[in-house]
Amino acid sequence: MNSQRDHAFVILGTRADPHVERVADEMARGGDLRVEVLDYRDDVRVSLTVDGAGRTGLSVGGVPLPDRLLIWDRSKIIPGTTVYVKGDDPSVTSFVAREWRALYQLVSCLYGDRVVNSFDAKRCLLKPYQQIVASGVGLKVPMTLVTTDKAAALALMRDAPSGLILKSLSAGKVAPGPSGGSVPFNIMTMRVSEAALSGAEDGDIGYCPHVFQHEIRKDHELRVVMIDGKPHAFRIDSQALQSSTVDWRKGVHLLDYKPCGIDNALVDRLRAYMAAMGLFSGSVDIVVDPDGDAWFLECNQDGAWGWLDEIVDGALTREFAAAFRRRLFSTATATTPTAEAESAHA
């Protein structure tokens, strides 16, 4: 019987994120392990020591964490989201935010494969790179161009059977104007007409990189929440509303999300993709065309799934907790980050 002193589950993030709150509470329910949230919004007392021999230790509330631990990095990586550790300007508040982000990064680096999703797995999550990896495991991906060159975009449009769409490369958000409130704007996927592209000035396209992509005709879409190799798929009938035909997020509160099955071949390819990316979990967006072919668009490693969890009565929360427990308690022996590093260089 494992005592609460033997194992710990640590979350990098904030309980203001409902995903953190759900999983932390579920993990603590059994009472057989220590659960800590390094919550930058909650005045948490955390200490990380490095002694003269390079040995490290992590404590929360003045109590050292056990060696047998698992860390879930749920810190939001995209600036502008409501629970992103804000701050990039030179102000004191922003300096504090950068220090918290640096601590999360340090913990992720030190604890290596005991972090899900790991620091290495998050090195490059930009959509075009994801498409390269997805294609390599047999998933269909749309033709994509990242460019600041109007002529290149026009050439792609001439070769696009169903026209072009335009996306953000960084997936960043845009701050509202002085009278626009405090909520940042998403850059939604949009159609690009030939007239609009032809009429654009060269400098309009050259101002920053743009992601142009062949539009895939849609029958419906899928959001697949992958948890340690297990898919949880939801059908999104995005074509039911005019507002959501190009980007279903425009109808997010109006559409229905129905749990559904997906064929074994698609499951195998998604598992292969997650393994190739080194991801423990992620929310995958897929377009299913009128011929029934599935097209991979992207995988968001910290994508939202809370509203889907409510549809299935908390099944996603329970699956996350079960998967974390399997990973945590399957560790036969425990080593410190320093010992792991020494072993790697032996």
Buried (B, 14 or more C-beta within 10 A) or exposed (E): EEEBEBBBBBBBBBBEBBBBBBBBEBBBEEEBBBBBBBBBBEEEEBEEEEEEEEEBBBBBEEEEBBBBBBBBBBBBBEBBBEBBBBBEEEEEEEEEBBEBBEBBBBBBEBBBEBBBBBBBBBEEBEBBEBBEBBEEBEBBBBBBBBBBEBEBBBEBBEEBEEEBBBBBBEBEBEEEEEEEEEEBEBBEBEBBEEEEBEEBEEEEBBEEEBBBBBBBEBBBBBBBBBBBEEBBBBBBBBBBEEEBBBBBBBBEEEBEBEEEEBEEEBBEBBBBBBEEBBBBBBBBBBBBBEEEEBBBBBBBBBBBBEEBBBBBEEEBBBBBBBBBBEBBBEBEEEBBBBEBBEEEEE
